[in-house]
Amino acid sequence: MTSAARSRHRRSTGSRWLVCTGAIACFVMLPFLALLLQAVQGSAGLWSHLVSTVLPVALMDTIILLSGVGLIAAIIGTTTAWLVTAYTFPGRRVLEWALLLPLAVPTYIIAYAYLDILHPIGPVQGAVRWLLGYSSPREFRLPDLRSMTGCIVLLGFVLYPYVYIPVRAMFLTQSANLIEAARTLGVSRHAIFWRVALPLARPAVAVGVSLALMETLNDIGASEFLGVRTLTVSIYTTWVTRSDLPGAAQIALALLAMVVALVAWERWGRGKQRYASSAQRNRALEPRRVSSAAGLLLFIAGLLPILVGFAAPAAYLVVAAWKRVEFAGFSSRFLFEAANTIGLAAAATAMTVVFGLLVAYAGRLRPGLLTFWFHRLSTLGYAAPGTVVAIGILIVLGTFDRFVDHTAIAWFGISTGLLTMGSSAALLYAYTVRFLAISAGGIEAGLSRIPISFDHAARTLGQSKMGAFRYVHLPLSKAAITAAGLLVFVDCVKELPATLLLRPLNVETFATHLYGEAARGTYEEASIAALAIVAIGILPVILLSRMGRVSTRP
């Protein structure tokens, strides 16, 4: 093959990767475009009814919930990150990874567990009445957990790790020279946090809070269990209870506008925050050793969010699951639900990782403006709540099924019915759109660590772009691909809103079984499924803690 022919072959190979990325971007964008068209086609009378009745309450509840959760997550995440970074005390190493544990517990499981733990006849209120000398809930009871306050506190204690992770990374990379310079300028040791460390960490705080708020917007189980009517809950009830797809699409569009506003706020929050230090003279911040009494207080302060966000609900699930097994054994449905959960999550993970590879590798082969926008559009789904993605997919697949059915009747005189709606295809579509950003981002990070000189070396040895991908990039990025696949798998297992809306008939997963039992008030029946979800959710926590240990080594 001549040099000109080889050059044309390489350009065509890169173009094929770019075309694949463009097709994936269209695949992801299709539900959002369909959602927009469906919302626009909705009758004006319907929109005015939603604006006057549903949206004001749902929008106000959503804003209050986001404000409260963002504040609590920011306070807990930032203070715990500073605590384990700036001080040395017994138990600090344990807190470093244990503060990640609430990530293993989905928000709806936290609400499910605490509704039983803090029930008027539950163990906590029973112990309080015994200590105070009361005999029944009529004489004394704590405030009802089913309230806006209860929802804010629970979600804040579960979602603070989204702030803790980036803020701690920022504190670890802050130069000790900056702290020492502030000390020489007269800043006290206690004021260092407020006047130096926190202002420098504001971009990381903005990123973490925005992620926590997006998870809050995606939540449907905790909000519904605790009686908070958010926009997400309104979308679900409008579609499932009233079978009103145009109304659900219009509310979903309002929720999507709120997500866009959150992303814009996050960009603005860190847009002009910059600082630089000399890499040659940079030293990491040395933690300060404290006295035994102060160390004990710091350890207790760091332990509190772990107890509330993970230990208490996990212990409840273990006890409830043990009682359920001891009383009636394992339910025959458990194995079927496990097979459904793992099978759907594994299939979606495989699809998402393949798409992520295509998107990430196209960016390496053909960097440019077009590739950049294809990548951004392909990863848009992670910012959208599961209910928004699900409603868009309902519209797309419903339109596709009707088209195929009408075509088959016109040409062959037979009706095909619903081909994709009510099948696993809809759910796999939703999982892929939602979590493609995790796959593409993780794989892209792995590829970025491979020097470009390796590509040149492979070319000089006669390898094509596909050969370099197969023999060089793929083996060297296996760890990043595996980590991305693990994170996608766990998120698929925990995903509730999209699963509730799109699962096939008579198909139950751990998440939907838990939701159904909690809605009926039969908490013990779902404890085993909830414990299984938490056990699977521990996997990315282990991965993150290992990455954290590696990143802090000198």
Secondary structure by P-SEA (a helix, b strand, c coil): ccaaaaaaaaaaaaaaaaaaaaaaaaaaaaaaaaaaaaaaaccaaaaaaaaacccaaaaaaaaaaaaaaaaaaaaaaaaaaaaaccccccccccccccccccccccaaaaaaaaaaaaccccaaaaaaaaaacccccccccccccccaaaaaaaaaaacaaaaaaaaaaaaaaccaaaaaaaaaacccccccccccccccaaaaaaaaaaaaaaaaaaccaaaaaaccccaaaaaaaaccccccaaaaaaaaaaaaaaaaaaaaaaaaacccbbbbccccccccbbbbbbcaaaaaaaaaaaaaaaaaacaaaaaaaaaaaaaaaaccccccaaaaaaaaaaaaaaaaaaaaaaaaaaaaaaaaacccaaaaaaaaaaaccccccaaaaaaaaaaaaaaaaaaaaaaaaacccccccccccccaaaaaaaaaaacaaaaaaaaaaaaaaccaaaaaaaaaacccaaaaaaccccccaaaaaaaaaaaaaaaaaacccccccccccccccaaaaaaaaaaacccccaaaaaaaaaaaaaaaaaaaaaaaaaaacc
